[in-house]
Amino acid sequence: MKKLRWGILSAANIAYEQYLPAIQEVADQEIVAIASKSPEKVAKFGIAKVYETYEALLIDDNIDAIYIPLPNNLHKEWAIKAMEAKKHVLLEKPATLTVKDLQEIKDVADKHAVTFMEGFMYQYHPQHNIVQQWIEEGKIGNITSAHAHFSFLLENKKDIRLNKELGGGAIWDIGCYGIHALTQIARIKPTSVTTISHVDPKHEVDVTSTAILKDKEERLATVTCSFKGPFRNYYEIFGDNGSIFVASAFRPDVAENEEAIVQRINKQGDIIETKKEKANQYALQLEHFHACIKENRTPVYDINQSLEMIHYIEKAYESLHTGNTITV
C-alpha cells in the first residue's frame, strides 16, 4: 500500500479543523473523498470527490480507510457498514454508547479482518510517554490518587452535545478523556464509580459531572467535566513521593505555542522537573493507524481497551441516573 487513501463520513468541524491538516501533514496518506449533504460545509475541504450519500462513498474501491466523526448515536451503524465494505475504520471517540454495540463492532472487525481503532487522539502525544516513564521509574513513588479536569463554555444551545438522542452529555464528550487518562495511563482500574452531576432540565443531559472512581486498593481517581466553565484540560497523578502534573493534557494543540508541559512535583509542592513537548497528536495517531494496517498488528490502544472504557462510562451514567454508587 503506497498511500493510505481516506474517505470521510460527514463534514464535521473536527474533520476539517483537525484531521484534514493532519492527513495532509502525513506523507503516506491522502483524502480521496468525503460524503455529506451539506455543500457549503464540504466546499471548504477542497476535496475533489464528493458523495451525497455515505453508502456511495463506502463502495468506492479507491478508498482504504474511513474516518467517522458522526454524532455518537450513529457510530455503530456506520462503523459496521464501513467494515462490511472491507474498509479500515478510525472511529471518533466515544466509539459507542454501550458495550453491547461495541462488541458488535468488534465481531464485524474480526470477521472482515480489518483494522479498527477508537480515536482517542490525545494519548499519542509524547508528553504522556514522559508521564509513563516517570511512573515506571518510581519518580513519584506508589500512586495514591489522581484527578483529571476538562471544561469549556458551550454557548450554542443547539449544539449536538446537548442532544440526548444523539448521545450528548459532558461525560460522553469530554469526561471520557479524564476517565481514559486515569484508567489507562495512571492505571487506576475502578471497582466502583459514583457520579454527581448537574443535568440540564431542558436538554436532559449532564452539563457538569464529577465521577469518583475507586479501585480495589481504595485509591481514588476523580474526573470533572463541564460545559459551563472556562477552557481547562489537565490531569495530575499523585504518589506518596510527589505528583506529575500535565498542564494541557488533552488539547496541547491549542496551548500557548502548541507546547505541552509536564511537571514533576515533590512532596513539598515544589516543581523539581519540567519537560516540554511539541507534536501533532492527530498526525501521530494517523501514523500509528497506518502502521497497524501495513504490519497487520494490533493498535497500542485496541478494541478490548475501548470496551473497558465504554464499560466504565456506562457505569458512570448508571450512577448518575440512579444516584447510587455502582459496582464496576
C-alpha positions, 0 to 999 in steps of 0.5 A: 500500500503506497498511500493510505487513501481516506474517505470521510463520513460527514463534514464535521468541524473536527474533520476539517479543523483537525484531521484534514491538516493532519492527513495532509501533514502525513506523507503516506496518506491522502483524502480521496473523498468525503460524503455529506449533504451539506455543500457549503460545509464540504466546499471548504475541504477542497476535496475533489470527490464528493458523495451525497450519500455515505453508502456511495462513498463506502463502495468506492474501491479507491478508498482504504480507510474511513474516518467517522466523526458522526454524532455518537448515536450513529457510530455503530451503524456506520462503523459496521457498514464501513467494515462490511465494505472491507474498509479500515475504520478510525472511529471518533471517540466515544466509539459507542454508547454501550458495550453491547454495540461495541462488541458488535463492532468488534465481531464485524472487525474480526470477521472482515479482518480489518483494522479498527481503532477508537480515536482517542487522539490525545494519548499519542502525544509524547508528553504522556510517554514522559508521564509513563516513564516517570511512573515506571521509574518510581519518580513519584513513588506508589500512586495514591490518587489522581484527578483529571479536569476538562471544561469549556463554555458551550454557548450554542444551545443547539449544539449536538452535545446537548442532544440526548438522542444523539448521545450528548452529555459532558461525560460522553464528550469530554469526561471520557478523556479524564476517565481514559487518562486515569484508567489507562495511563495512571492505571487506576482500574475502578471497582466502583464509580459514583457520579454527581452531576448537574443535568440540564432540565431542558436538554436532559443531559449532564452539563457538569459531572464529577465521577469518583472512581475507586479501585480495589486498593481504595485509591481514588481517581476523580474526573470533572467535566463541564460545559459551563466553565472556562477552557481547562484540560489537565490531569495530575497523578499523585504518589506518596513521593510527589505528583506529575502534573500535565498542564494541557493534557488533552488539547496541547494543540491549542496551548500557548505555542502548541507546547505541552508541559509536564511537571514533576512535583515533590512532596513539598509542592515544589516543581523539581522537573519540567519537560516540554513537548511539541507534536501533532497528536492527530498526525501521530495517531494517523501514523500509528493507524497506518502502521497497524494496517501495513504490519497487520498488528494490533493498535497500542490502544485496541478494541478490548481497551475501548470496551473497558472504557465504554464499560466504565462510562456506562457505569458512570451514567448508571450512577448518575441516573440512579444516584447510587454508587455502582459496582464496576 
